[in-house]
Amino acid sequence: ATHGMTLSAVAPAYYRHIMPYGLPKFVRFATEVWNVDPSGRTDEQVALEGIEAMEDWMDEIGVACTVGELGLTPDMYDDVVKATFFLDGGYKKLDADEVREILMASE
């Protein structure tokens, strides 16, 4: 799969997974990019609505929204995890189990 389609298929699950570690940025993403109204809501609710708005937009433009759309099946997850580069940057360093969880949440 192309890089962009692969990212689109896992991004929502990945963002939900790391959201607690970068919550202020996800709130800003929701309010500034997707015009989510934060009035009377928790930061978590605002951030999640932003991720949902991104998913709706991705569906609207026709990008892959699940790993299954890319032909990835659960029996392939171990190979994907083994091929993953684990970097120190970002809001949270992921481990192999978390990558597998993200793939499962992206089905």
N, C-alpha and C positions, 0 to 999 in steps of 0.2 A: 504494500500500500504506500501511497505517497506520504511524505512527512506531514503535510497539512491534514489529510484525512485521518491519519493515525492520531494526531493531536486532538482533532475534533471528537474522535470516538472516546477518548479517555479523559479529556479536559474536565467535564462536569464532575465526574467521580473523583478525580484528582483534586479539584478545587474544594469539593465538599470535605475531602479527607484532610487537607492542609488548612482549611479555613480557620480553625481555632488558633492556629499559630501565627496567623497574619490578619486577624479579624479587622483591625482598623483599615487596612488596605482593601479588604473585600467590601467593607461598608462604603468606602469611597468609590470603589468600582461600581457598586450598585446605584449610588446616588448620582454620580457624575456621568456615568456612561449610559445607564438604563433608566435614569430619572425616577428611581424608587423613592417614595416619600417615607422618610424615617419617623414621621410623627407618631408618637404613642406606641412605638415598637422597639423591641430589643435589637441590639446590634446583630445578633445571630439571625433574627427574622429578616432584617434588611439585607444582610449578606446573602442569605439563601434565596431571597426573592431576586436578587441580582443574578445569581447563578441560573435560576429558573428562566429569567428573561433571556440570558445568553443562550440557553438550550432552545428556547422557542425560536430565537433568531437563526440559530444554526439549522434547525429543522426547516425553517422557511427558505433558507438559501440552498438547501439540499446537500449539505455535507453529511458524512457518516456520523451517526449519533450513537452507534454501538460497535463494539469490536466484532460482533457477528456479521455486521454489514461488510466488514473487511475480510471475512472468511476465517477469522480466528475462532477456534473452538476451545473449550476448556482443556482438552487433552494437549493443547499447545502451550498452555500457560507456563509450565515448567521451563520450556525452552526460551520463552520470552523473558522470564525472570532471570535465567542464567545469562542472557545476552544484555541485560540492563546494566548501564553504568551508574553506579551509586556515587553521586557528587555531594560535596559538603555544603554547597550553596542552597539558597532558597529559604523558605520559612521553616522547613523541617527536613532533616535528612531521613530518607525512607530506607527501610530494610526490605529484604526479599518477601517477607510475609505481607507487608503493606502493599507492595507492588502487586502481589497476587490478589489481595483484597480489592484493589482499585480495578484490576482487570475483571474480577467477578462482578463488581458494582457497575461495570461498563457493558454488561451483556445485553 
